[in-house]
Structures are given as C-alpha cells and as structure tokens.
Amino acid sequence: MPFSVRVANYQGNQMLNICDSHLLGKNISENDLTINISKNYYGDKIVEKKEAITLLKNCSIINMVGKETISLSLSLGIGAQQSIKTIDSVPFLIVFKM
C-alpha cells in the first residue's frame, strides 16, 4: 500500500505528515469536527512501505491518518493504541517523540 507524505522542518524538528494514499484530498467529518486531508499538508510525494518506515522512525513529530499508516506506526512501536482518535471511522494519531 502506498502512503502519501510531506516532510517539513518545524521549530528545529523534522515533522512528518503521512496518510493512506487513498485518503488524500478527502474531507472526513463527524459531529462538529472535520479534517481536510489536503494535498498541501499530506501530499508532497507518494512512497512505498520501506520509505514510510524510514520516515516514521526518523521524524520527531508525526501527524498520521488512516488505518494502514497507523497500523504500520504501531507495529514499529511508535504511538499508542489508546491515543488513536477516529472521525467517521478514519483513525488519526499525532506523535511527539522526546
């Protein structure tokens, strides 16, 4: 499964925005909460699993959306199941590594 990613420097940290590629460009909403999975934020390039793993391991701030993305992150020991939130059945997770 391909992943859509964007890497940026934020206050001296490498920040990764990553999502399941099929979610790119979609809006998800539930009650008063809406997330726009925009190309500007998540869509710099499409990568395969191997590169996604490297990015997940090396970035210190990670914004992630989608079942495949979060499953991969959890399998690497990045993030915690209890921290995952869902909007319209789509999981999202934000991780700050110390």
BELJO-V719886 format. One record per run of one state. SS is the DSSP state (hx for helix, st for strand, lp for the rest). FROM is the first residue (numbers start at 1). TO is the last residue. Records with the same first field share a line. If there is no record, write none. Layout:
SS: FROM-TO  FROM-TO
This chain:
lp: 1-2  11-12  24-26  31-32  37-38  43-44  48-48  59-60  66-66  76-80  84-84  88-89  97-98
st: 3-10  13-20  27-30  33-36  45-47  61-65  85-87  90-96
hx: 21-23  39-42  49-58  67-75  81-83
